[in-house]
Amino acid sequence: MLTSPEMAGIRLNFFGTLEFTPEWFRSRVEGQLRNVRDKYDPLLHTEGPADLAAHTLVGDKPFLEELARLQEIYHQYRRAGGEETSSRGCSWF
């Protein structure tokens, strides 16, 4: 890790006196969110692969709902002996 004493020279060479603390990251994220809030309109938003990646990383409700939906499609497929049983596909692929 860059915080260990033996890495002090590398840390100073690449980052100078800049310390990457949780407060530093928090202030950067909050600043970017302030910039985006005025431009984001949920009515105009369409979900894409980046949304799936974010929901998957977080493991939130949209991801769990999509996972349950895909599991049901898979189980229907298996019960039918591997033949397609539905024209419903994954909405995120």
C-alpha positions in Angstrom: 0.0 0.0 0.0 1.1 3.5 -0.6 0.5 4.4 3.0 3.3 2.2 4.3 6.5 4.1 5.3 8.7 2.3 2.7 6.5 3.7 -0.1 6.9 7.4 1.0 9.2 8.3 -1.8 7.0 6.8 -4.5 3.9 8.5 -2.9 5.7 11.9 -2.8 7.0 11.5 -6.4 3.7 10.8 -7.9 1.2 12.6 -5.7 3.2 15.3 -3.8 1.5 16.3 -0.7 -2.0 15.1 -1.9 -3.5 12.6 0.6 -6.3 10.4 -0.8 -8.5 10.3 2.3 -12.2 9.3 2.5 -13.0 13.0 2.9 -11.1 13.8 -0.3 -13.1 11.2 -2.3 -16.4 12.3 -0.7 -15.8 15.9 -1.6 -15.0 15.0 -5.2 -18.1 12.8 -5.5 -20.4 15.4 -4.0 -19.0 18.0 -6.4 -19.7 15.8 -9.4 -23.1 15.0 -8.2 -23.9 18.7 -7.9 -22.9 19.1 -11.5 -25.0 16.2 -12.7 -28.2 16.9 -10.7 -29.2 19.9 -12.9 -28.7 17.9 -16.1 -30.3 14.5 -15.2 -34.0 14.0 -16.0 -35.2 10.6 -15.0 -38.1 10.8 -17.5 -35.5 10.9 -20.3 -33.2 8.2 -18.9 -33.0 4.8 -20.7 -31.3 1.9 -19.0 -28.3 0.3 -20.7 -25.3 -1.9 -19.9 -23.8 0.6 -17.5 -26.9 0.5 -15.4 -26.7 -3.3 -15.2 -23.1 -3.1 -14.1 -23.9 -0.5 -11.4 -26.9 -2.4 -10.1 -24.9 -5.6 -10.1 -22.1 -4.1 -8.1 -24.5 -2.6 -5.6 -26.8 -5.7 -5.5 -29.9 -3.4 -5.2 -33.6 -4.0 -5.9 -33.5 -3.6 -9.7 -30.7 -6.1 -10.0 -32.5 -8.6 -7.7 -35.7 -8.2 -9.7 -34.0 -8.8 -13.0 -32.1 -11.8 -11.6 -35.4 -13.3 -10.4 -37.0 -12.7 -13.8 -34.1 -14.4 -15.6 -34.2 -17.3 -13.2 -37.9 -17.9 -13.9 -37.2 -17.8 -17.7 -34.3 -20.3 -17.2 -36.5 -22.6 -15.1 -39.3 -22.5 -17.8 -36.6 -23.4 -20.4 -35.4 -26.3 -18.3 -38.9 -27.6 -17.6 -39.6 -27.6 -21.3 -36.5 -29.8 -21.9 -34.3 -27.0 -23.2 -36.7 -25.7 -25.8 -37.5 -22.1 -25.9 -40.7 -21.4 -24.0 -40.9 -17.6 -24.3 -40.1 -14.8 -26.6 -39.2 -12.7 -23.5 -35.5 -12.0 -23.5 -33.2 -10.3 -21.1 -33.9 -6.6 -21.2 -30.3 -5.8 -20.4 -28.4 -7.9 -23.0 
